[in-house]
Amino acid sequence: MNRLSESVWAPDEGLTEVEASIQEISHRFAEDVMRPAGVALDRMQPEQVIAEGSPLWDVFGQYRELGLDLVEIAEGMSPLELSRVSYLVHEEMGWGDCGLGWSLYASGMAQGMIRAMGRDDLWELCPPDAISMWSITEPSHGTDMLDFSHNLSAASLGGARSDCVVTRRGGKLIIQGQKSAWGTNGSIAQVAALFCRYDDGSGQPKRAAFIVPLDLPGISRGKPLDKLGVRALSDAELYFDEVEIPASCMLCPPEAYDELVKGIIVGANPGMAIFCVGLARAAFESALQYAKERIQGGRPIFEYQAVQLKLFDMYRKIQAARALIRGTMEDHAQYPPRLENAVSSKVTGTQLALEVTNQAFDIFGGNATSKEYPIEKMLRDARMGTIADGTNDVLSLVAVSSRF
């Protein structure tokens, strides 16, 4: 990585001793492990990213060793304390490499749902250290799968035109069909939280959620997706051919399904957004340092007011987004979560990252197009955020239709 991407990081003020320590550990992990690995993985073919010996596995190993998945950190913490630690850790990880950060974050999605649903009986199928994924989108269904209000996509259509269906046959459940290539960690996950149509024989268009080990007979995967950005995060299709699971694998029945989807949006949207604050911060820091070293007209371009104004605009956007997202996460830890605030966080954070990396691209000028510098990768990564975990437009409409 070019030296111009080195950090000008300083710890937050007003942190407890524990928070400051966790933030520093997260930053060092992001700087020493995630950044170099992210650059290397970005330049690999998708099959190489997940191959034995890939830097990806060292990142996962060190992440587990440090306990940054928050499982050990959370022990004995209040919800508010955990929310603060969460945004500190994930902002640093977004600063390190957003694709790796999202992959690590998503690797605990199924476990988080098991805890939320109080289903301790499912730990045998999905151990805490397993790499998991949330498998929800299908070739015929994208962000509309998150419309728990059914105001944008009628439940009748979702039930009649599903690409993946779980059918009850006595005491067994049979999975048949396909999930789309947008399943985060689809190439490497050991367990899936599968959200899809559920056919209980009633003929009604129901949906439910299931915990599915991905080593069962009848499960296969497509090739890892070759993407524009966040290339360290490996996505792939899942195929189910008469896959049999016990009825006890149902994580969430149809009557609670919509509430679970809403809860995931409320929790995951600010989580996604804080990674993007880290990415935007990385772009700003790189642009600031470059502006102080790049000579044009006999002096550093930082001395020109046009560049100073652009840099300050980047800075204020980062500060505003950080305040919104952190505030939302803290509020949700203390009070009933508000969907509109969660979606506001996701839309603001991802749009911020795109705007700031684009402004950084302008400051780097022609050098921004070179892989010697970090900005072209950051811009590609940032572009993925506005459609990840639901497109910003559809999520906004879901928030409006369910709240206003």
FENCORBEL-V305957 format. One record per residue. SS is DSSP state (A for helix, B for strand, O for the rest). Layout:
# FENCORBEL-V305957
ss
SS
SS
This chain:
# FENCORBEL-V305957
ss
O
O
A
A
A
O
O
O
O
O
O
O
O
O
O
O
A
A
A
A
A
A
A
A
A
A
A
A
A
A
A
A
A
A
A
A
A
A
A
A
A
A
O
O
O
A
A
A
A
O
O
O
O
O
A
A
A
A
A
A
A
A
A
A
A
A
O
O
O
O
O
O
O
O
O
O
O
O
A
A
A
A
A
A
A
A
A
A
A
A
A
A
A
A
A
A
O
A
A
A
A
A
A
A
A
A
O
O
A
A
A
A
A
A
A
A
A
O
O
A
A
A
O
O
O
O
O
O
O
O
O
B
B
B
B
O
O
B
O
O
B
O
A
A
A
A
O
O
O
O
O
O
O
O
A
A
A
A
A
A
O
O
O
B
B
B
B
B
B
O
O
B
B
B
B
B
B
B
B
O
O
O
O
B
O
O
O
O
O
O
B
B
B
B
B
B
B
B
B
O
O
O
O
O
O
B
B
B
B
B
B
B
B
O
O
O
O
O
B
B
B
O
O
O
O
O
O
O
O
O
O
O
O
O
B
O
O
B
B
B
B
B
B
B
B
B
A
A
A
B
B
B
O
A
A
A
A
A
A
A
A
A
A
A
A
A
A
A
A
A
A
A
A
A
A
A
A
A
A
A
A
A
A
A
A
A
A
A
A
A
A
A
A
O
B
B
O
O
B
B
A
A
A
O
A
A
A
A
A
A
A
A
A
A
A
A
A
A
A
A
A
A
A
A
A
A
A
A
A
A
A
A
A
A
O
O
O
O
A
A
A
A
A
A
A
A
A
A
A
A
A
A
A
A
A
A
A
A
A
A
A
A
A
A
A
A
A
A
A
O
O
O
O
O
A
A
A
A
A
A
A
A
A
A
A
O
O
O
O
O
O
A
A
A
A
A
A
A
A
A
A
A
A
O
